[in-house]
Structures are given as C-alpha cells and as structure tokens.
Amino acid sequence: MIERLVAAGLLALKDYIATHVLTCMVPAFLLAGGMVTFIDREGILDYLGDSANKLKSFSLASVGGVVLAACSCTAIPVASGLYFSGAGIGVAFILLWTIPAINILALIYTGTLLGTEMMLSRIVAVLLLAFVVGGVMTLCFRKQPEKSTAPESGRSKRSLISGRYLVLLLLVLASLLLPNYLFREGTYLQKVMVWGTATIVTFAFALSFLPRQKISDWLRESWWFVRVIFPLLIVGIFIVGVAGEAIPEDWIGGLVGGNHLGDAAIATMIGAITYFATLTEAPFVDTMMDLGMAKGPALALLLAGPGLSLPNWLITAKVFGIRPTLVYVPTIVILSALMGWLFGILIFG
C-alpha cells in the first residue's frame, strides 16, 4: 500500500516536471523577475497600489486574469511580482485567483466541454467574487500608504514601464502563452519548440537592447522566485499525487450529486486541495459530472479548483505570509461553495 502511494506521488511529480517546468514555470519566473526589475514602482503605486481607486485597480486585475493563461502555482510568481513591485495586496490576490480561474483558454475549453451555460456562469461568478476577494484581503492586510503613493496636485501619473522593457515582458509573456494558444492540442515536443523559439528571441532582444546590469538584475530577481517557490511546489505535487491515489473514485458521485450547499462545499474542498494544471479542470469536472456530480457543485469546483491547491497553499504562505494565506484560502472556499449553491438553485435548477 505504501509503495503504491509513493509511486503515485512520484508519478504525479514526474508528469508535472515533464510537461510544465519548461513551458510554464520558467517563463512565469522570468516574467515575475522582470516585473520586479523593470516596472516603475511609483507607477505601480499610482495605478494598483493601496491608495489607488479600488474600482479601477480591482477591475484592471480582473481583466488581467482573463488574458493570462496559467495554473495556480504559475500565477503565484506573476501576482507576487506585481505585489513586490508595489501593487496592493487586494490586487495581487485577485490576480492570484483569477489568472487560473478565468483565463481565456480555460473559458473557451469550459464552453467547448461543459457548455455555454457553464462557461457564462463561471465568468459571472469569478468577476463578482474577485471584488469580494480583493476587498477582504485589502481590509485585513492593507499596507500603510507610502508618502510617494499620493499624487501631488497637478502631477500626472507616471508611466508603468519604458518601451524596451515592455517589449521584453511581452516577449516573455509570449513564451508562456504561445504554446497553449498555438499548440493546445499539439504534442509536448511542439510546445517546447514554440517555447524555445520564443525564449531565444527574448534573450536575443535583451542582449541587443538592454544594459547588462539590468539583465543581471532581472535574472537575479527571477532566481529568487525559483528558490522560494519551486521546492515547495515539488513537495505539494507529490502530496497531491498520493492523495489522489488514496481517495476512491466512487465516493465522488455519492457526495456531490445534488445542488445542495453541502454538496457544493464538498466539491469546493476537493477543488481546493487537488492540483489542476491549466485546462485540466474542465475535463476533470466533465468526468465527475458523468459520475453523477450536479452542476452546482461542478461550478463550485471550477471556481475553487484552478485557483487553489495544496501546493498553492504552501507557496502562497511562503511568499505572502501565513496570515494572508489563512484568510485567502477560507475566503475562496466559502465564496465558491456559496456561489455554486446559489447557481445550482437559481440557474441550473
């Protein structure tokens, strides 16, 4: 029994390393390091800092989640990179949740596999809850505004980033998104080739147009994210693999077969613990619905699952601190369960 569980953990770890490290984690770390290095801190504070207008900053964060295709652990470097650049904690945690929960690839795949009704429900629920998540985190952990964050009378807001650094970040972002956009149904080798080409172009641009000191600073900041995040990610993936082997599949249909609050809560907890790579939550939910899962719990799992996982808990606590994590995780769990229950009653019937 122990050997079987250990083998399951190692298999999950092998699959993750083989299919996610190059095309997901490497560009995510480079993107996070680039944001810390190249984005102007004063500009971030103007647009996304604690003193910025919450309606605007939260809306920008929510929209940002739509265009970025990344799983929960990949989203952490992106969100923390903005946070350490000066963004408010509410903005950071909105991105942390919405990037995996509502990115355009996940929405398209959800509509294709689970239907338009489920896709639209997912969009509405995430956008509504994003503001609640941002508000809760801001209320609990708002940083003291820095003197420089309040624009002086008559002073225009600063630019977030200069042109050449923006081009570099867009190239890094392309190396993260293009494998999913161009070869979503292709082989992993094709995705690696696309990533490798984009990465070569990125570093060729950096060496041609950026000061060597800035490149050094960028790589140093990126390595900091690798050292902090990657070891915990490996541990978390192994634990999830063991848990997936230990839980009998036939429990699922009996526990989440109705549009009740308890069923939605159970589905949310399943999603909050299990790791879902980008786009894998939709086929998982489809399988669970074939086994008898109702639509309300299915939506609850779609809301909590992509943005939370056991590895995500560990890394979020390491990067943002234990107290914010202890608020963030229950907030997502409770809101997802409530939203799944309400949609199950009012929309899905």
VENMOUR-V579034 format. One record per run of one state. SS is the DSSP state (@ for helix, = for strand, . for the rest). FROM is the first residue (numbers start at 1). LEN is the number of residues. Records with the same first field share a line. If there is no record, write none. Layout:
SS=FROM-LEN + FROM-LEN
//
This chain:
.=1-1 + 39-2 + 49-5 + 68-4 + 86-3 + 103-1 + 115-1 + 142-5 + 150-13 + 183-5 + 210-2 + 247-3 + 256-5 + 274-6 + 291-4 + 306-4 + 321-1 + 347-3
@=2-37 + 41-8 + 54-14 + 72-14 + 89-14 + 104-11 + 116-26 + 147-3 + 163-20 + 188-22 + 212-35 + 250-6 + 261-13 + 280-11 + 295-11 + 310-11 + 322-25
//
